[in-house]
Amino acid sequence: MTAHLHDSEKSATEAPDASADIDNAPRIASDVEGQDVARTIVGEEGHIVDPAIEARVVRKIDRFLVPAMIVGYGLVYYDKAILGSAVLFGMTTDLHLSQVYTQTSPPTTDTSRLSWATSMFYFGMLAGLYPMTFALQRFNMGKILGGVVCCWAGICLLTAAVTSWQGLYAQRFFLGFVESIIPTSFMCIVSSFYTQKEQSLRQSWWFSSTGLFTIIGGALNYGFGQITGGDLKRWQYIYLLAGSLTFLFGLCCFAVPDSPVSAWFLSKEERVVATERLRYGQTGVRCTKFKWSQIRESVTDVKVWLVALMMASAYTVNGAVSGFGPLIVSTFGYSTLDSILFQFPLGGICFISILLTGYLSSCIPNIRILLLILCCLPVIAGCVLIWKSSWYHHTASPVAGYSITGFFGAVVSLIITLGMANVAGQTKKCFMAATIFAAYCVGNIIGPQLIKSQTKSRHYPELWLGLIIW
C-alpha cells in the first residue's frame, strides 16, 4: 500500500497499515458498533490515492458488478413484462382473465382481471421493499441476494402450473415480493462502490437493461410464438425459460460482496484504494447498524418525497406499457407475432436514451434536471399521437407514438440518479432506495387500471390523458 497510497500530512512509511486491517474488517466492525466499516479500515485522516491505481480499481469493479446488474435487472424486467406477451399466446383464455358480457349489444369484453393481475405484482413488490432493503443492510448481501433470487426463480417456474386467475393473482403477488430485492440492492451497490460523479453513468448502465431486455425478451417470445406442438401452451414455455435463467443468476448472486472492504475480486491494496476514494464523496460505504436518526432525517427531507412523486408519475407509463404493450399494438390491426416485433423499436429507444442521458450526466455538471424535462416531452408527444391517431388496419402513426414513449426509461433513470446521488449514510441510502421503488410500485399499480376495455373504441382516453397529466 505504501507505494501508492500516502497520508496527506504524513510520509508513506507513517501511513497506517490499512491493507492488514482488511483481513480484520468483520472483527473491527463488531467492535465499533454503529461506525462505518470503511472508517475503521482507512482511518480518520484522508489519504491521497494514486490516480492510476484508482482507475485500475474502478475498471475491475465495473467488470465484476456492471454485467451482473445488467443481467439481473434485465431478468426482472423480462419476468414482469412477459405477461403482455403471454396473454397473446392464450393465457387470457386459459386462466379466464377476460369476461365477455353477452347481455349487452354488441357483446362487451371486460379485461379488469388482467389489469389486476398486472397490478398485483407491484402490490407484492410494495410489501417486500422495506423488509428486503433493510435485510440487505443488516445481513450478508451475497447470501440474502442469492437466496431470494433462487426463490424468485422457483416462483417464476411455478407460473406454468397456474390454472386459474386467482392462482395467477397469488403468483404475481409473491413474485413481486421477492423481486423487490433487486432494484434496491443495485441502487445501494452503486452508491456504495462509486463516487457521486461516477454513479449517474453506472446507474444508467444497469437500468438500460430495461430497453435491452425488451428487445431480447421480444426476440425470445417471438421464437416461442412459432411453437405449434408439445404438451404445454406457448405461454408456459416462456415462464419455464425465465425461471431457469433466473436460477442460474441466483447462484451467481452468492458471490456479491457487501462493500469495497470485502470485495474478493480486489487485492488487499485495491480494497483500501476502493474504500479511500469514497471518502471525498462523503457518501459512506456500509454500516450494518440501523440508525433511527437517519430515518428521521429522511422523513423530513423534501428531496426524498419530490423524487418519490416524480418516480410514481413516470412509472405510470411503464405500468401500462409493460403489461399491455403488445395487446395495445395488436388493436392497431397487427398479428400476435407482429405485435411482439413492434416492441423492438420501443426497447431500442429506451436503451439508447438511458445510456445517452447517463453519459451526458457524467460529463456535464448539473444537467440531470434539464435532461429529465427534455425526455418527458417525447413521452407526452407519443401518448397524444396514440390517442388522437386513427386506429385503422396496420396504421403507422400510433405505432410510432408507442415507440417514442420509450423515452420514459431515460426519465426514470435520471430520477433514480437524482435520488441516490444526493443522500449520505447507509440507512438513509436504503430508505431512499426503498422509497423510490415504493413510488415505482404505486405508478405501476395505477397504470394498468387506466386501461378499460369498454373504452377501446375511443382509444382508451383515460390511459393517455392520465399519462399526459402525470
DRENLO-426319 format. One record per residue (C-alpha): x, y, z. Coordinates in Angstrom, 1 decimal. Each point is the difference from the previous one (the first is absolute). Layout:
# residues N
pt px X | py Y | pz Z
...
***
This chain:
# residues 470
pt px 0.0 | py 0.0 | pz 0.0
pt px 2.8 | py 2.4 | pz 0.9
pt px 1.1 | py 0.2 | pz -3.6
pt px -3.2 | py 1.5 | pz -1.2
pt px -2.1 | py 1.3 | pz 2.8
pt px 1.4 | py 2.9 | pz 2.1
pt px -1.3 | py 1.9 | pz 3.0
pt px -0.6 | py 3.6 | pz -0.9
pt px 2.1 | py 1.2 | pz 3.0
pt px 2.3 | py -2.9 | pz 0.7
pt px 2.6 | py -1.9 | pz -2.0
pt px -0.8 | py -3.3 | pz -1.6
pt px 1.9 | py -1.9 | pz 2.6
pt px -2.2 | py 1.5 | pz 2.7
pt px -3.3 | py -0.8 | pz -1.6
pt px -2.2 | py -2.6 | pz 1.9
pt px 0.2 | py -3.5 | pz -1.2
pt px -3.5 | py 0.0 | pz -1.4
pt px 0.6 | py -3.0 | pz -2.2
pt px 0.6 | py -2.2 | pz 3.0
pt px -3.2 | py 1.3 | pz 1.6
pt px -2.0 | py -1.3 | pz -2.9
pt px 0.4 | py -3.5 | pz 1.3
pt px -1.4 | py 1.1 | pz 3.4
pt px -2.9 | py 2.0 | pz -1.4
pt px -2.8 | py -2.2 | pz 1.3
pt px 1.5 | py 0.0 | pz 3.5
pt px 0.6 | py 3.7 | pz 0.0
pt px -3.5 | py 0.7 | pz -1.2
pt px -1.5 | py -1.9 | pz 2.9
pt px 2.3 | py 1.8 | pz 2.5
pt px -0.9 | py 3.4 | pz -1.3
pt px -3.8 | py 0.0 | pz 0.1
pt px -1.7 | py 2.5 | pz -2.3
pt px 3.2 | py 1.2 | pz -1.6
pt px 0.6 | py -0.4 | pz -3.8
pt px 2.2 | py -3.0 | pz -0.7
pt px 1.8 | py 2.2 | pz -2.5
pt px 1.2 | py 2.4 | pz 2.7
pt px 1.4 | py -2.9 | pz 2.1
pt px 2.0 | py -1.1 | pz -3.0
pt px 1.5 | py 3.2 | pz -1.4
pt px 0.0 | py 2.1 | pz 3.2
pt px -1.3 | py 3.5 | pz 0.8
pt px 2.4 | py 2.0 | pz -2.1
pt px -0.1 | py 0.2 | pz -3.8
pt px 2.5 | py -1.5 | pz -2.3
pt px 1.0 | py 0.9 | pz -3.6
pt px -0.8 | py -2.8 | pz -2.4
pt px 2.2 | py -0.7 | pz -3.1
pt px -2.3 | py 0.8 | pz -3.0
pt px 1.5 | py -2.9 | pz -2.0
pt px -0.8 | py -2.5 | pz 2.8
pt px -3.5 | py 1.5 | pz 0.5
pt px -0.8 | py -0.3 | pz -3.7
pt px 1.1 | py -3.6 | pz 0.1
pt px -2.2 | py -0.7 | pz 3.0
pt px -3.0 | py 1.6 | pz -1.7
pt px 0.4 | py -2.1 | pz -3.1
pt px 0.1 | py -3.2 | pz 2.1
pt px -3.1 | py 1.0 | pz 1.9
pt px -1.7 | py 0.8 | pz -3.3
pt px 0.9 | py -3.3 | pz -1.5
pt px -1.4 | py -2.0 | pz 2.9
pt px -3.1 | py 2.0 | pz 1.0
pt px -1.4 | py 1.7 | pz -3.1
pt px -0.6 | py -3.1 | pz -2.2
pt px -1.6 | py -1.8 | pz 2.9
pt px -2.3 | py 2.9 | pz 0.8
pt px -1.0 | py 0.3 | pz -3.7
pt px -0.9 | py -3.7 | pz -0.2
pt px -1.8 | py 0.2 | pz 3.4
pt px -2.2 | py 3.0 | pz -0.7
pt px -0.6 | py -1.2 | pz -3.5
pt px -1.4 | py -3.3 | pz 1.4
pt px -2.2 | py 2.1 | pz 2.3
pt px -1.4 | py 2.0 | pz -2.9
pt px -0.4 | py -3.1 | pz -2.2
pt px -1.7 | py -1.9 | pz 2.7
pt px -2.6 | py 2.6 | pz 0.7
pt px -0.5 | py 1.1 | pz -3.6
pt px -0.6 | py -3.5 | pz -1.5
pt px -3.5 | py 0.1 | pz 1.3
pt px -0.8 | py 2.3 | pz -2.9
pt px 1.3 | py -2.6 | pz -2.5
pt px -1.5 | py -2.9 | pz 1.9
pt px -3.6 | py 1.4 | pz -0.3
pt px 0.5 | py 0.0 | pz -3.8
pt px 1.0 | py -3.7 | pz 0.2
pt px -3.2 | py -1.2 | pz 1.6
pt px 0.5 | py 0.8 | pz 3.7
pt px -3.1 | py 2.3 | pz 0.0
pt px -2.2 | py -2.9 | pz -1.1
pt px 1.7 | py -2.7 | pz 2.0
pt px -0.2 | py 1.9 | pz 3.3
pt px -3.3 | py 1.8 | pz -0.7
pt px 1.6 | py 3.4 | pz 0.2
pt px -2.7 | py 1.6 | pz -2.2
pt px -3.7 | py -0.2 | pz 0.3
pt px -2.5 | py 0.4 | pz -2.8
pt px -3.4 | py 1.5 | pz 0.8
pt px -2.5 | py -1.1 | pz -2.6
pt px -2.9 | py 1.9 | pz 1.7
pt px 1.2 | py 3.2 | pz -1.7
pt px -0.4 | py 0.8 | pz -3.7
pt px 2.6 | py -0.4 | pz -1.4
pt px 1.6 | py -2.4 | pz 2.6
pt px 2.8 | py 1.6 | pz 2.0
pt px 3.2 | py -1.4 | pz 1.4
pt px 1.3 | py 0.9 | pz 3.5
pt px 3.7 | py -0.4 | pz 0.6
pt px 0.1 | py 1.4 | pz 3.5
pt px 1.4 | py -3.4 | pz 1.3
pt px 3.0 | py 0.4 | pz -2.3
pt px 0.5 | py 3.6 | pz 1.3
pt px -0.1 | py -1.3 | pz 3.6
pt px 2.4 | py -2.8 | pz -0.8
pt px 2.4 | py 2.6 | pz -1.3
pt px -0.5 | py 2.2 | pz 3.1
pt px 0.3 | py -2.9 | pz 2.4
pt px 3.7 | py -0.4 | pz -0.8
pt px 0.6 | py 3.5 | pz 1.3
pt px -2.1 | py -0.4 | pz 3.1
pt px 2.4 | py -2.9 | pz 0.8
pt px 3.0 | py 2.1 | pz -0.8
pt px -1.4 | py 2.8 | pz 2.2
pt px -0.4 | py -2.4 | pz 2.9
pt px 3.6 | py -1.3 | pz -0.4
pt px 1.9 | py 3.2 | pz -0.6
pt px 0.8 | py 1.1 | pz 3.5
pt px 0.6 | py -3.3 | pz 1.7
pt px 2.2 | py -1.2 | pz -2.9
pt px 1.9 | py 3.3 | pz 0.0
pt px 0.9 | py 0.0 | pz 3.6
pt px 0.8 | py -3.7 | pz 0.0
pt px 2.6 | py 0.8 | pz -2.6
pt px 1.4 | py 2.6 | pz 2.3
pt px 0.0 | py -2.2 | pz 3.1
pt px 1.2 | py -3.3 | pz -1.4
pt px 2.5 | py -1.3 | pz -2.5
pt px -1.0 | py 1.4 | pz -3.4
pt px 1.1 | py -2.9 | pz -2.1
pt px -1.8 | py -2.7 | pz 2.1
pt px -3.2 | py 2.0 | pz 0.2
pt px 0.0 | py 0.9 | pz -3.7
pt px 0.9 | py -3.4 | pz -1.2
pt px -2.6 | py -1.8 | pz 2.2
pt px -2.8 | py 2.4 | pz -0.9
pt px 0.8 | py -0.1 | pz -3.8
pt px -0.2 | py -3.8 | pz 0.1
pt px -3.4 | py 0.2 | pz 1.7
pt px -1.1 | py 2.4 | pz -2.8
pt px 1.1 | py -2.5 | pz -2.6
pt px -2.1 | py -2.7 | pz 1.7
pt px -3.1 | py 2.2 | pz 0.0
pt px 0.5 | py 0.9 | pz -3.6
pt px 0.3 | py -3.6 | pz -1.0
pt px -3.2 | py -0.8 | pz 1.8
pt px -1.9 | py 2.5 | pz -2.1
pt px -0.2 | py -2.8 | pz -2.6
pt px -2.1 | py -2.0 | pz 2.4
pt px -2.6 | py 2.7 | pz 0.7
pt px -3.5 | py -1.0 | pz -1.2
pt px -2.2 | py 3.0 | pz 1.1
pt px 0.0 | py 3.7 | pz 0.2
pt px -0.1 | py -0.2 | pz 3.9
pt px 3.2 | py -2.1 | pz -0.1
pt px 1.6 | py 2.5 | pz -2.4
pt px -0.8 | py 2.8 | pz 2.5
pt px 1.8 | py -1.9 | pz 2.8
pt px 2.9 | py -0.8 | pz -2.2
pt px 0.4 | py 3.6 | pz -1.2
pt px -0.1 | py 1.3 | pz 3.6
pt px 2.8 | py -2.3 | pz 1.3
pt px 2.0 | py 0.6 | pz -3.2
pt px -0.1 | py 3.7 | pz 0.7
pt px 0.9 | py -0.5 | pz 3.6
pt px 3.3 | py -1.8 | pz -0.7
pt px 0.9 | py 2.0 | pz -3.0
pt px -0.1 | py 3.2 | pz 2.1
pt px 3.5 | py -0.9 | pz 1.2
pt px 1.6 | py 0.7 | pz -3.4
pt px -0.5 | py 3.7 | pz -0.8
pt px 0.7 | py 1.2 | pz 3.5
pt px 3.1 | py -2.2 | pz 0.4
pt px 1.4 | py 1.2 | pz -3.2
pt px -0.5 | py 3.7 | pz 1.0
pt px 1.7 | py -0.6 | pz 3.3
pt px 2.9 | py -1.9 | pz -1.7
pt px 0.6 | py 2.8 | pz -2.4
pt px -0.1 | py 2.7 | pz 2.7
pt px 2.4 | py -2.1 | pz 2.2
pt px 2.6 | py -0.8 | pz -2.7
pt px 0.1 | py 3.2 | pz -2.0
pt px 0.5 | py 3.7 | pz 0.5
pt px -2.8 | py 2.5 | pz -0.6
pt px 1.5 | py 1.0 | pz -3.3
pt px 0.1 | py -3.6 | pz -1.2
pt px -3.4 | py -1.1 | pz 1.3
pt px -2.1 | py 1.5 | pz -2.8
pt px 1.7 | py -1.9 | pz -2.8
pt px 0.0 | py -3.3 | pz 2.0
pt px -3.7 | py 0.3 | pz 0.9
pt px -0.8 | py 0.6 | pz -3.6
pt px 2.0 | py -3.1 | pz -1.0
pt px -2.0 | py -2.5 | pz 2.0
pt px -3.3 | py 1.8 | pz -0.5
pt px 0.5 | py 0.0 | pz -3.8
pt px -0.7 | py -3.7 | pz 0.1
pt px -3.7 | py 1.1 | pz 0.1
pt px 0.4 | py 0.8 | pz -3.7
pt px 2.5 | py -2.7 | pz -0.8
pt px -2.1 | py -2.8 | pz 1.4
pt px -3.1 | py 1.4 | pz -1.7
pt px 1.8 | py -0.9 | pz -3.2
pt px 1.5 | py -3.3 | pz 1.3
pt px -3.3 | py -1.0 | pz 1.6
pt px -1.9 | py 0.9 | pz -3.1
pt px 2.3 | py -2.2 | pz -2.1
pt px -0.4 | py -2.9 | pz 2.4
pt px -3.8 | py 0.3 | pz 0.1
pt px -0.1 | py 0.3 | pz -3.7
pt px 1.8 | py -3.3 | pz -0.2
pt px -2.4 | py -1.7 | pz 2.4
pt px -2.8 | py 1.4 | pz -2.1
pt px 1.1 | py -2.4 | pz -2.8
pt px -0.7 | py -3.1 | pz 2.2
pt px -3.0 | py -1.9 | pz -1.3
pt px 0.4 | py -3.4 | pz 1.9
pt px 0.9 | py -1.3 | pz 3.3
pt px -1.9 | py -0.8 | pz 3.2
pt px 0.2 | py 3.6 | pz 1.4
pt px -1.4 | py 3.2 | pz -1.2
pt px 2.3 | py 2.6 | pz -1.5
pt px -0.3 | py 2.4 | pz 3.0
pt px 1.0 | py -2.8 | pz 2.3
pt px 3.3 | py -0.5 | pz -1.8
pt px 0.8 | py 3.7 | pz 0.4
pt px -0.2 | py -0.2 | pz 3.8
pt px 2.0 | py -3.2 | pz 0.1
pt px 2.8 | py 1.7 | pz -1.8
pt px -0.1 | py 3.1 | pz 2.1
pt px 0.0 | py -2.0 | pz 3.2
pt px 3.0 | py -2.1 | pz -1.1
pt px 2.1 | py 3.0 | pz -1.0
pt px -0.9 | py 1.7 | pz 3.3
pt px 1.2 | py -3.0 | pz 2.0
pt px 3.4 | py 0.1 | pz -1.7
pt px 0.2 | py 3.7 | pz 0.8
pt px -0.9 | py -0.7 | pz 3.6
pt px 2.9 | py -2.4 | pz 0.4
pt px 2.4 | py 2.8 | pz -1.2
pt px -1.5 | py 2.4 | pz 2.6
pt px 1.6 | py -1.8 | pz 2.9
pt px 3.3 | py 1.4 | pz -1.1
pt px -1.1 | py 3.7 | pz 0.3
pt px 2.1 | py 1.8 | pz 2.7
pt px -1.5 | py 2.3 | pz 2.6
pt px 2.3 | py 2.9 | pz -0.7
pt px 3.5 | py 0.9 | pz -1.4
pt px 1.4 | py -1.1 | pz 3.3
pt px -1.1 | py -3.6 | pz -0.7
pt px 0.4 | py 0.0 | pz -3.8
pt px 1.7 | py -3.4 | pz -0.5
pt px 0.8 | py 0.9 | pz -3.7
pt px 2.3 | py 2.8 | pz 1.2
pt px 3.4 | py -0.4 | pz 1.6
pt px 0.5 | py 1.3 | pz 3.6
pt px 1.7 | py 3.1 | pz -1.3
pt px -2.8 | py 0.6 | pz -2.5
pt px -2.7 | py -0.3 | pz 2.7
pt px 1.7 | py 2.7 | pz 1.9
pt px 0.0 | py 2.3 | pz -3.0
pt px -3.6 | py -0.9 | pz -0.9
pt px -1.0 | py 1.0 | pz 3.5
pt px 2.1 | py 3.1 | pz 0.4
pt px -1.2 | py 1.5 | pz -3.3
pt px -3.5 | py 0.1 | pz 1.3
pt px 1.0 | py 2.2 | pz 3.0
pt px -0.1 | py 3.1 | pz -2.2
pt px -3.5 | py -0.6 | pz -1.1
pt px -1.1 | py -0.2 | pz 3.7
pt px -2.6 | py -2.7 | pz -0.9
pt px 1.4 | py -2.8 | pz 2.2
pt px 0.5 | py -3.6 | pz -0.9
pt px -2.0 | py -2.4 | pz 2.3
pt px -1.1 | py 0.1 | pz 3.6
pt px -2.1 | py -2.9 | pz 1.2
pt px -1.5 | py 1.9 | pz 2.9
pt px -3.5 | py 1.3 | pz -0.5
pt px 0.1 | py 3.8 | pz 0.7
pt px -3.3 | py 1.5 | pz 1.0
pt px 1.5 | py 3.5 | pz -0.2
pt px 0.4 | py -0.5 | pz -3.8
pt px -3.6 | py -1.2 | pz -0.3
pt px -1.3 | py 3.1 | pz 1.7
pt px 2.2 | py 2.1 | pz -2.3
pt px -1.3 | py -1.8 | pz -3.0
pt px -3.7 | py 0.4 | pz 1.0
pt px 0.5 | py 3.8 | pz 0.3
pt px 2.1 | py 0.3 | pz -3.1
pt px -2.0 | py 1.7 | pz -2.8
pt px 2.3 | py -1.5 | pz -2.7
pt px -1.0 | py -3.5 | pz 0.9
pt px -3.7 | py 0.7 | pz -0.6
pt px 0.5 | py 2.0 | pz -3.1
pt px 2.0 | py -2.8 | pz -1.5
pt px -2.7 | py -2.5 | pz 1.0
pt px -2.7 | py 2.1 | pz -1.6
pt px 1.9 | py 0.2 | pz -3.3
pt px 0.6 | py -3.7 | pz 0.1
pt px -3.6 | py -0.9 | pz 0.5
pt px -1.0 | py 2.4 | pz -2.9
pt px 2.6 | py -1.4 | pz -2.4
pt px -0.8 | py -3.6 | pz 0.7
pt px -3.7 | py 0.3 | pz -0.6
pt px 1.1 | py -0.2 | pz -3.7
pt px 2.0 | py -3.2 | pz 0.6
pt px -2.9 | py -1.7 | pz 1.8
pt px -2.1 | py 0.3 | pz -3.1
pt px 2.7 | py -0.6 | pz -2.6
pt px 1.6 | py -3.1 | pz 1.7
pt px -3.2 | py -1.7 | pz 0.8
pt px -2.1 | py 0.9 | pz -3.1
pt px 2.5 | py 1.2 | pz -2.6
pt px -0.3 | py -3.0 | pz -2.5
pt px -3.8 | py -0.1 | pz 0.6
pt px -0.4 | py 3.7 | pz -0.8
pt px 2.1 | py -0.4 | pz -3.2
pt px -2.2 | py -2.9 | pz -1.0
pt px -3.0 | py 2.3 | pz 0.0
pt px 1.6 | py 1.9 | pz -2.9
pt px -0.8 | py -3.0 | pz -2.2
pt px 3.3 | py -1.9 | pz 0.4
pt px 0.4 | py -3.7 | pz 0.6
pt px 1.3 | py -1.5 | pz 3.3
pt px 3.5 | py -0.4 | pz -1.3
pt px 0.1 | py 3.4 | pz -1.7
pt px -1.1 | py 1.6 | pz 3.3
pt px 3.0 | py -1.6 | pz 1.8
pt px 2.4 | py 1.2 | pz -2.7
pt px -1.2 | py 3.6 | pz 0.5
pt px 1.5 | py -0.1 | pz 3.5
pt px 3.4 | py 0.2 | pz -1.7
pt px 0.0 | py 3.7 | pz -0.9
pt px -1.4 | py 0.9 | pz 3.4
pt px 2.7 | py -2.0 | pz 1.7
pt px 2.7 | py 1.5 | pz -2.2
pt px -1.1 | py 3.6 | pz 0.8
pt px -0.1 | py -0.9 | pz 3.7
pt px 3.4 | py -1.6 | pz 0.0
pt px 1.8 | py 2.8 | pz -2.0
pt px -1.7 | py 2.9 | pz 1.9
pt px 0.9 | py -1.4 | pz 3.4
pt px 3.7 | py -0.5 | pz -1.0
pt px 0.2 | py 3.4 | pz -1.7
pt px -1.5 | py 2.0 | pz 2.9
pt px 2.2 | py -2.0 | pz 2.5
pt px 3.1 | py 0.9 | pz -2.1
pt px -1.0 | py 3.7 | pz -0.2
pt px -0.7 | py 0.2 | pz 3.7
pt px 3.4 | py -1.3 | pz 0.8
pt px 1.7 | py 2.5 | pz -2.4
pt px -2.0 | py 3.2 | pz 0.6
pt px -0.6 | py 1.2 | pz 3.6
pt px -3.5 | py 0.8 | pz 1.1
pt px -1.7 | py -1.1 | pz -3.2
pt px -2.2 | py -2.8 | pz 1.4
pt px -3.2 | py 2.0 | pz 0.6
pt px 0.2 | py 1.7 | pz -3.4
pt px 0.4 | py -3.5 | pz -1.7
pt px -2.9 | py -1.3 | pz 2.1
pt px -2.3 | py 2.7 | pz -1.3
pt px 1.1 | py -0.4 | pz -3.6
pt px -0.5 | py -3.8 | pz 0.1
pt px -3.6 | py 0.5 | pz 1.3
pt px -0.9 | py 1.9 | pz -3.2
pt px 0.1 | py -3.0 | pz -2.4
pt px -1.9 | py -2.2 | pz 2.4
pt px -2.8 | py 2.6 | pz 0.1
pt px 0.1 | py 0.3 | pz -3.8
pt px -0.2 | py -3.8 | pz -0.3
pt px -3.0 | py -0.2 | pz 2.2
pt px -1.8 | py 2.7 | pz -2.0
pt px 0.9 | py -1.7 | pz -3.3
pt px -1.4 | py -3.3 | pz 1.1
pt px -3.2 | py 1.5 | pz 1.4
pt px -0.9 | py 2.3 | pz -2.9
pt px 1.1 | py -2.1 | pz -2.9
pt px -2.3 | py -2.2 | pz -2.0
pt px 0.2 | py -3.6 | pz 0.9
pt px -0.7 | py -1.6 | pz -3.3
pt px 1.5 | py -3.2 | pz -1.3
pt px 3.8 | py 0.1 | pz 0.1
pt px 0.1 | py 3.7 | pz 0.9
pt px 3.5 | py 1.4 | pz 0.5
pt px -0.5 | py 3.2 | pz 2.0
pt px -1.1 | py -1.6 | pz 3.3
pt px 2.9 | py -2.5 | pz -0.3
pt px 2.4 | py 2.9 | pz -0.4
pt px -1.5 | py 1.7 | pz 3.1
pt px 0.3 | py -3.3 | pz 1.9
pt px 3.6 | py -0.3 | pz -0.9
pt px 1.1 | py 3.5 | pz 1.2
pt px -1.6 | py -0.6 | pz 3.4
pt px 3.2 | py -2.0 | pz 0.5
pt px 1.6 | py 3.3 | pz 1.2
pt px -1.7 | py -0.7 | pz 3.3
pt px 3.0 | py -2.3 | pz 0.8
pt px 2.3 | py 3.0 | pz 0.0
pt px -2.4 | py 2.0 | pz 2.2
pt px 0.0 | py -2.7 | pz 2.6
pt px 3.8 | py -0.6 | pz -0.1
pt px 0.6 | py 3.7 | pz 0.6
pt px -2.5 | py 0.0 | pz 2.9
pt px 1.9 | py -2.9 | pz 1.6
pt px 3.3 | py 1.7 | pz -0.4
pt px -1.3 | py 3.3 | pz 1.4
pt px -1.3 | py -1.8 | pz 3.1
pt px 3.0 | py -2.3 | pz 0.8
pt px 2.8 | py 2.5 | pz -0.8
pt px -1.3 | py 2.5 | pz 2.6
pt px -0.2 | py -2.0 | pz 3.2
pt px 2.7 | py -1.1 | pz 2.4
pt px -0.1 | py -2.8 | pz 2.7
pt px -0.8 | py -3.6 | pz -0.6
pt px -3.4 | py 0.0 | pz 1.7
pt px -1.1 | py 3.1 | pz -1.9
pt px 1.2 | py -1.5 | pz -3.2
pt px -2.1 | py -3.0 | pz 0.7
pt px -3.0 | py 2.1 | pz 0.9
pt px 0.4 | py 2.1 | pz -3.2
pt px 0.3 | py -3.1 | pz -2.1
pt px -3.0 | py -1.7 | pz 1.5
pt px -2.1 | py 3.2 | pz -0.2
pt px 0.9 | py 0.5 | pz -3.7
pt px -1.1 | py -3.5 | pz -0.8
pt px -3.1 | py 0.3 | pz 2.2
pt px -1.0 | py 2.9 | pz -2.3
pt px 1.0 | py -2.2 | pz -2.9
pt px -2.6 | py -2.6 | pz 1.2
pt px -2.7 | py 2.7 | pz 0.4
pt px 0.5 | py 1.2 | pz -3.6
pt px -0.1 | py -3.6 | pz -1.3
pt px -3.1 | py -0.8 | pz 2.0
pt px -1.8 | py 3.1 | pz -1.4
pt px 1.0 | py -0.5 | pz -3.7
pt px -1.8 | py -3.3 | pz -0.8
pt px -3.2 | py 1.3 | pz 1.7
pt px -0.2 | py 2.8 | pz -2.6
pt px -0.6 | py -2.5 | pz -2.7
pt px -3.7 | py -0.8 | pz -0.2
pt px -1.0 | py -2.4 | pz -2.8
pt px -3.4 | py 1.8 | pz -0.2
pt px 1.7 | py 3.1 | pz -1.3
pt px 2.0 | py -1.8 | pz -2.8
pt px -2.1 | py 1.6 | pz -2.7
pt px 1.0 | py 3.5 | pz 1.4
pt px 3.7 | py -1.0 | pz 0.1
pt px 0.2 | py -0.4 | pz 3.9
pt px -0.4 | py 3.7 | pz 0.7
pt px 0.5 | py -0.4 | pz 3.8
pt px 3.4 | py -1.6 | pz -0.7
pt px 1.5 | py 2.6 | pz -2.3
pt px -1.5 | py 3.0 | pz 1.8
pt px 1.2 | py -1.3 | pz 3.3
pt px 3.5 | py -0.6 | pz -1.2
pt px 0.2 | py 3.5 | pz -1.5
pt px -1.2 | py 1.6 | pz 3.2
pt px 2.5 | py -2.0 | pz 2.1
***
